């Protein structure tokens, strides 16, 4: 409580880092564009129209997507870790990503089995977004409807995992019966992608994420009370059930919309809160919420920059990169600090 | 501020039937007094405490604070009347002592939990009263059981409620620390004029230290000063007499 001044410096440093990484990110890509030209294009005096197109319609939306995905997943990871009092919780413990995978799998592979009924073009990424949001919300509502009857938050965690197992099994069954081509298509979706969003989709994502962030902000006080456990939180005047719903819905909006638009992206949501706690040595969500938002964006931009594989024409799957880069960092931290702080 | 328990039955409600653990409990607590609830394992000491804290409803009877039913209080209103120290460990041991104590101010802070000068003053007072100034910036996982218990008491004090309920506050502590904590609680009750109610198995210490004791039995409970309870031979019936006998001369139990 005596340290907000020192954190101001960290926040400033992170914001500067974020801005720098943003420019680094958009200046790199499979097509080489000189840095000078990148800036010229950004500030509206470029002569090369194809570079202009690449930067404004591909790289900038992608960089923003990376920022939103990183922020949103990290925040929902923080919410879940506090709600479930579990350092291993992440944005997907309530089965959101499995639900979304189910939606995508049903569309890509299920529709393949029933081509006569589904006559629309399944290559269309809008239908994919709709299918995976429907999937994740289906699972989220199933979990919520169980949550009404359950008093113990820990049971909710297990129920979320069970729903994940069920949807995972359905996806396996679908994969077993589908064609190699469809399976590959589904696998591509599951790699995650930051680059497929148009400006209007990005606007929609921003809108949904803003609601999720707003709900998280009004939950800051209950989140801090939950650090003591639910009985203590109640004795401090917190309405446990209501707060729990708000936190779950916030997570659903954040993680659900991101998974729908960018595919399942592993690791970020689990790891960022832990990495953030290494820098911001506090448990106060008033500091942690903005900190994970910025730090998540920074980490995601770094991962995306690496995924572009500077100097190469190919783009690596982002879902793999986040784990390859991130998991060793967490292992290193654990060995160095000897314990996973929560 | 007084808390009145009138003729309550405690236990658990289920769809089929109510499970009554203890019946006909009545007492009223005055401010500035420390009271212990004693009884054998499973008799419902913690259940009684939870019922008084409005965590679960009584099966019968009424509990009132200042003549208002506690079931009518909102969670937030009750939070400014009753603070708790529970047996369960806190969820995040990564909290620093001062952060944990500051959480006790939640019923009074704004939507973000910003601490005002009054809040900071109350936190400081709580820390000084419990004498843990040197621990302020430690994290909870660095504390011993005795230290953590003092911190939890400081948190309850920071909540600034006229009533403090503690569930077995001395259970993991050695004799020295048990007495230390209980003397601290007695001191707080007498100095700050708070009502303190705690459950315990340390009957001998409670007899020496408490202003009042509530002996919990399945059919009836007894509430009085320790001396009167000894005179009326209520401690004799607490345990099966073929195993343990109560010696009213020394106020302690002997193996039969």
Boltz contact constraints between the chains, C-beta under 6 A:
constraints:
  - contact:
      token1: [A, 1]
      token2: [B, 98]
      max_distance: 6.0
  - contact:
      token1: [A, 1]
      token2: [B, 102]
      max_distance: 6.0
  - contact:
      token1: [A, 85]
      token2: [B, 91]
      max_distance: 6.0
  - contact:
      token1: [A, 220]
      token2: [B, 112]
      max_distance: 6.0
  - contact:
      token1: [A, 221]
      token2: [B, 113]
      max_distance: 6.0
  - contact:
      token1: [A, 224]
      token2: [B, 113]
      max_distance: 6.0
  - contact:
      token1: [A, 225]
      token2: [B, 106]
      max_distance: 6.0
  - contact:
      token1: [A, 227]
      token2: [B, 91]
      max_distance: 6.0
  - contact:
      token1: [A, 227]
      token2: [B, 92]
      max_distance: 6.0
  - contact:
      token1: [A, 227]
      token2: [B, 95]
      max_distance: 6.0
  - contact:
      token1: [A, 228]
      token2: [B, 90]
      max_distance: 6.0
  - contact:
      token1: [A, 229]
      token2: [B, 88]
      max_distance: 6.0
  - contact:
      token1: [A, 229]
      token2: [B, 90]
      max_distance: 6.0
  - contact:
      token1: [A, 229]
      token2: [B, 91]
      max_distance: 6.0
  - contact:
      token1: [A, 231]
      token2: [B, 86]
      max_distance: 6.0
  - contact:
      token1: [A, 235]
      token2: [B, 84]
      max_distance: 6.0
  - contact:
      token1: [A, 236]
      token2: [B, 79]
      max_distance: 6.0
  - contact:
      token1: [A, 236]
      token2: [B, 106]
      max_distance: 6.0
  - contact:
      token1: [A, 237]
      token2: [B, 75]
      max_distance: 6.0
  - contact:
      token1: [A, 237]
      token2: [B, 76]
      max_distance: 6.0
  - contact:
      token1: [A, 237]
      token2: [B, 79]
      max_distance: 6.0
  - contact:
      token1: [A, 237]
      token2: [B, 107]
      max_distance: 6.0
  - contact:
      token1: [A, 239]
      token2: [B, 75]
      max_distance: 6.0
  - contact:
      token1: [A, 283]
      token2: [B, 92]
      max_distance: 6.0
  - contact:
      token1: [A, 283]
      token2: [B, 94]
      max_distance: 6.0
  - contact:
      token1: [A, 283]
      token2: [B, 95]
      max_distance: 6.0
  - contact:
      token1: [A, 283]
      token2: [B, 99]
      max_distance: 6.0
  - contact:
      token1: [A, 341]
      token2: [B, 94]
      max_distance: 6.0
  - contact:
      token1: [A, 342]
      token2: [B, 92]
      max_distance: 6.0
  - contact:
      token1: [A, 342]
      token2: [B, 94]
      max_distance: 6.0
